[in-house]
Amino acid sequence: MTHNYNIWLWPGAGYCLDGPWEIKDASCEEHAIELLVTDLIAKESWCYLLKEDEYEKTCRELGYNPDEHDGDDLEGWLYVDATMEGAPYPVYLRIENMRIDEIK
């Protein structure tokens, strides 16, 4: 059974969420996020994403060593590997203030 979702994201500045992105035919919320990430990479919507090297650089600038932790160093970011959905590489998605609603 598939579901449809609306997803809103915060671009990192301002008081409003961007969206919604309507994600159709996802098996669950996690799958909807993978489909969204694939679309964001294709559209080069970088205010919502960090590539792995950018994430590691940001961690180091903030005093974290990403090699010694499980990837949860930067609060508000989620590691998403959407390569099975066509994304060219894994990224970190800004999830701070993210909203996801199933469309009934």
C-alpha positions as CSV (number, residue, x, y, z in Angstrom):
1,M,0.0,0.0,0.0
2,T,1.4,3.4,-0.9
3,H,0.7,6.8,0.7
4,N,0.9,10.4,-0.4
5,Y,2.6,13.0,1.8
6,N,3.1,16.7,2.0
7,I,6.5,17.8,3.3
8,W,7.6,21.3,4.4
9,L,11.2,22.2,5.1
10,W,12.9,25.2,6.7
11,P,15.6,26.7,4.5
12,G,17.7,27.8,7.5
13,A,16.6,31.5,7.7
14,G,13.3,33.3,8.2
15,Y,10.1,32.3,9.9
16,C,8.4,30.3,7.2
17,L,8.6,26.8,6.0
18,D,9.0,26.1,2.3
19,G,6.6,23.7,0.6
20,P,4.7,21.7,0.5
21,W,6.4,19.2,-1.7
22,E,3.8,16.6,-2.6
23,I,5.3,13.2,-2.6
24,K,3.1,10.5,-4.2
25,D,3.2,6.7,-3.9
26,A,5.6,6.4,-1.0
27,S,5.6,3.2,1.1
28,C,6.2,5.2,4.4
29,E,7.4,8.5,5.7
30,E,11.1,7.4,5.3
31,H,10.5,6.5,1.7
32,A,8.8,9.9,1.1
33,I,11.9,11.6,2.5
34,E,14.1,9.6,0.2
35,L,12.0,10.6,-2.8
36,L,12.1,14.3,-1.7
37,V,15.9,14.2,-1.3
38,T,16.2,12.8,-4.8
39,D,14.1,15.7,-6.1
40,L,16.0,18.3,-4.1
41,I,19.4,17.1,-5.4
42,A,18.1,17.1,-9.0
43,K,16.8,20.7,-8.5
44,E,20.0,21.7,-6.7
45,S,18.1,23.0,-3.7
46,W,21.2,23.2,-1.5
47,C,19.7,25.2,1.3
48,Y,18.1,22.0,2.5
49,L,21.0,19.7,2.0
50,L,24.7,19.1,2.9
51,K,26.9,16.8,1.0
52,E,28.9,14.4,3.2
53,D,32.1,16.4,2.9
54,E,30.3,19.6,3.7
55,Y,28.7,17.9,6.8
56,E,32.2,16.7,8.0
57,K,33.6,20.2,7.4
58,T,30.8,21.8,9.4
59,C,31.2,19.3,12.2
60,R,35.0,20.0,12.5
61,E,34.3,23.8,12.5
62,L,32.0,23.3,15.4
63,G,34.5,21.1,17.3
64,Y,33.0,17.7,16.5
65,N,35.0,14.8,15.0
66,P,32.5,13.1,12.7
67,D,34.8,10.0,12.4
68,E,34.4,9.3,16.2
69,H,30.6,9.5,16.3
70,D,27.5,7.9,14.8
71,G,26.6,10.9,12.6
72,D,24.3,12.6,15.1
73,D,26.6,15.5,15.9
74,L,24.7,18.2,14.1
75,E,21.3,18.5,15.6
76,G,18.6,19.2,13.0
77,W,20.3,17.1,10.2
78,L,19.3,13.6,9.0
79,Y,21.6,11.3,7.0
80,V,19.6,10.2,3.9
81,D,20.9,7.6,1.4
82,A,18.4,7.9,-1.4
83,T,20.6,6.3,-4.0
84,M,18.1,3.5,-4.5
85,E,15.6,6.2,-5.6
86,G,18.0,7.7,-8.1
87,A,20.0,10.2,-6.0
88,P,23.6,10.3,-7.1
89,Y,25.0,10.2,-3.5
90,P,23.8,10.3,0.1
91,V,23.3,13.7,1.8
92,Y,22.3,15.2,5.1
93,L,18.8,16.8,5.0
94,R,17.9,19.8,7.2
95,I,15.0,18.4,9.3
96,E,14.9,21.3,11.9
97,N,11.2,22.4,11.8
98,M,10.4,19.9,9.1
99,R,6.7,18.9,8.8
100,I,5.4,15.8,7.1
101,D,1.7,15.1,6.8
102,E,0.0,12.1,5.1
103,I,-2.5,13.2,2.5
104,K,-5.7,11.4,3.2
